[in-house]
Amino acid sequence: MTTRLFRFASSHGVAAARDAVFEVLQDAEHWPQWWPQIRSVTPYDDTHGCAEIRSVLPLTLRIELATELVDAESGVLRATLSGDLVGWSQFALRADGPERTILDYTQEVRLGVPGLVGRLASSFVARPVLIANHAAMMRSGMRGLQRAASRR
């Protein structure tokens, strides 16, 4: 059974300067300090690492991240994902005034875990639950991002 592709796209207003938001996002090793669902980040080197993520569902995902693009001028951070999620994710930032940022988040992934989780992701019944789980994680993360960026 092939796992379906999950595409997520959302925009978030962050009450902090664009450069401050970029700095917080670029420092992925410290994401667990402000994003509760990111349980840990273990850097391997300057461009590779591993994150453990757990949101509302009783399931911890282990994701290997490889930095693909970090461009402060354009405000884009993009990573390739492997492990329990396979695909990519991206933050694109744009200033909306001196102390406000619009963050566009895009992610395209397949579940890389075999067995029950993979079958659940392909199920029309479980798919909305997994999407709601992701939305809850993003809401919480954006609140934490705003707090962290506004302190810079």
C-alpha positions in Angstrom: 0.0 0.0 0.0 1.4 3.4 -1.0 1.3 6.2 1.6 -0.5 9.2 0.4 1.3 12.5 -0.1 0.5 15.2 2.6 0.7 18.8 1.4 0.5 21.5 4.0 0.5 25.2 3.3 -0.4 27.9 5.8 0.3 31.6 6.5 0.9 33.1 9.9 1.2 36.6 11.1 4.1 37.0 13.7 4.3 40.2 15.7 8.1 40.5 15.5 10.6 41.9 13.0 11.3 39.7 10.0 15.1 39.4 10.8 14.3 38.3 14.4 11.9 35.6 13.2 14.5 34.5 10.7 17.2 34.2 13.4 14.9 32.1 15.6 14.0 29.7 12.8 17.6 29.4 11.6 18.6 28.2 15.1 16.9 24.9 14.8 18.9 23.4 17.6 16.9 25.6 20.0 13.4 25.0 18.6 12.5 22.7 21.6 12.8 25.8 23.8 9.9 27.5 22.2 8.0 24.8 20.2 6.6 22.3 22.6 6.0 19.5 20.0 9.6 19.6 18.9 10.8 17.3 21.7 14.5 17.3 20.7 16.9 18.4 18.0 20.3 16.7 17.7 22.7 18.4 15.3 25.1 16.2 13.4 26.9 19.1 11.8 26.1 22.6 10.4 23.5 21.4 7.9 22.3 18.0 9.2 20.5 16.8 12.3 17.6 14.8 13.8 14.4 16.0 15.4 11.9 14.1 17.5 8.4 15.5 17.2 5.2 14.6 19.0 2.0 16.5 18.9 -1.5 15.6 20.2 -1.4 12.0 18.9 0.6 9.4 21.0 3.2 9.0 18.2 6.7 10.4 18.2 8.2 11.0 14.7 12.0 10.9 14.2 13.0 13.1 11.3 16.4 13.6 9.7 16.8 17.1 8.4 19.2 18.3 5.8 19.4 22.1 5.2 18.7 22.7 1.5 18.5 26.5 1.5 19.0 29.3 4.1 18.8 32.7 2.4 18.4 35.6 4.8 18.0 38.1 2.0 15.0 36.4 0.5 13.8 35.1 3.9 13.6 31.4 2.9 14.7 28.4 4.9 14.1 25.0 3.3 15.0 21.5 4.5 14.9 18.0 3.0 13.3 15.5 5.4 13.9 11.7 5.7 13.1 9.1 8.3 9.5 8.9 9.5 8.6 11.8 7.2 10.1 11.9 3.7 10.0 15.1 1.6 10.7 18.7 2.3 9.5 21.7 4.3 10.0 25.5 3.9 9.5 28.7 5.8 9.3 31.9 3.6 9.2 35.2 5.5 8.3 38.6 4.4 8.1 41.9 6.4 4.6 43.4 6.9 5.9 46.5 8.6 8.8 47.1 10.9 7.5 44.8 13.7 5.4 42.3 11.8 6.2 39.3 9.7 4.2 37.1 7.4 5.4 33.5 7.5 4.3 31.2 4.8 4.9 27.5 5.7 4.9 24.8 3.0 5.5 21.1 3.5 5.2 18.1 1.2 5.8 14.7 2.8 5.0 11.0 2.8 5.1 9.0 5.9 8.3 6.9 5.8 7.2 4.6 8.6 5.9 1.2 7.5 3.1 -0.7 9.3 0.2 0.7 11.2 1.1 4.4 10.9 1.5 4.1 7.1 -1.8 2.3 6.8 -3.5 4.9 8.9 -2.1 7.8 6.8 -3.6 6.1 3.7 -6.9 5.7 5.4 -9.6 8.2 4.5 -10.8 8.0 8.1 -7.5 8.7 9.8 -6.2 11.3 7.3 -8.3 14.2 8.8 -7.0 13.3 12.3 -3.4 13.4 11.1 -4.1 16.8 9.4 -5.7 18.2 12.5 -2.7 17.0 14.6 -0.4 18.9 12.2 -2.6 22.0 12.5 -2.5 21.9 16.3 1.3 21.6 16.2 1.6 24.6 13.9 -0.6 26.8 16.0 1.4 26.0 19.1 4.7 26.5 17.2 3.7 29.9 15.8 2.7 31.1 19.3 6.1 30.0 20.6 7.9 31.5 17.6 6.3 34.9 18.2 7.3 34.9 21.9 10.9 33.9 21.0 11.3 36.4 18.2 9.8 39.3 20.1 12.5 38.8 22.8 15.3 39.5 20.2 
